[in-house]
């Protein structure tokens, strides 16, 4: 993304860029150590190495060693743009997304007292705009209290901007099997519709790319499968537990006619790959065991066979590979090869 990132902030704002101004991952506003530390909270990091890096980057931002004053900021600031939805809120930080055709900027907005007011996503490329448009449509169609609310969506500063309320709470645990409230949350996204496995959109897309995946699909052909709203990136770092229950955010991969079980399988696979650093065989086995156990506790639902659970896990892995490839991730990267190995193609 070829952006002048400082132009998103109001003139005369003091910014810290980490890890450096030449290659920034995060820009945090603030004129004091405390403010810069608070506003650098958006820097990502979940597994141990990432948390250590996050702590170091936040410390660097807060120190003021990488700070400078903006002299080319936009005249029409986000505060002005969102005057009706978030009165007085101003941009606190900006996170640069992973390079690629779907790269986006994530914006954290805070009230004058420091409370998080909302989040924005900004896209310029065609792929990123499609992702953002899809997220907007999904958020509007979701049941109440399962996701942030849309505050604003539309053109801004030559791109497309989606602004939502903030998801309040703390990230959920990475325990497996997932906690009961995570499974109950996914039940809220189920519909009353059932379809033959090969007519599900995600299965059709996978078979078009991997004809060899037909052996997975064959294991699921004995019955019809529930249609559900699918988050598409259902991982611990995209879910928070607050006073009113769970809320999932970052719905850019969301689909309204998804396949039952894929979000739960993805949750397990992401945890096994990115938190526990497990090998593909073990990850696939544990994810399948989790699906079997969770479904067995559902009253009125036909139990999953071991082969069915393993097939759903394989489809979830290939679905994750396919979406990452569209976003420009190298198919030979370790994580992408790991996903194919989980599917055992």
ABEGO torsion letter per residue (X at the ends): XBBBAAAABBBGBBBBBOABAABBABBBBEABAAAAAAAAAABBEABAAAAAAAAAAAAAAAAGAABBBBAABBABBAAAAAAAABBGBBBABBBBBBBEAABBBBBBBBBAAGBBAEBBBBBABAAAAAAAAAAAAAAAABBBGABBBBABBEBBGGBBBBBBBBBBEBBBBABOBBBAAAAAAAAAABBABBBBAAABAAAAAAAAABAAAAAAAAAAAABBBBBBBBAGABBAAABBBBAAEBBBBGAAABBABBBBGAAAAAAAAAAAAAAAGBBAAAAAAAAAAAAAAAAAABBGBBBBBAAAAAAAAAAAAAAAAAAAAAAGBBAABAAAAAAAAAAGX
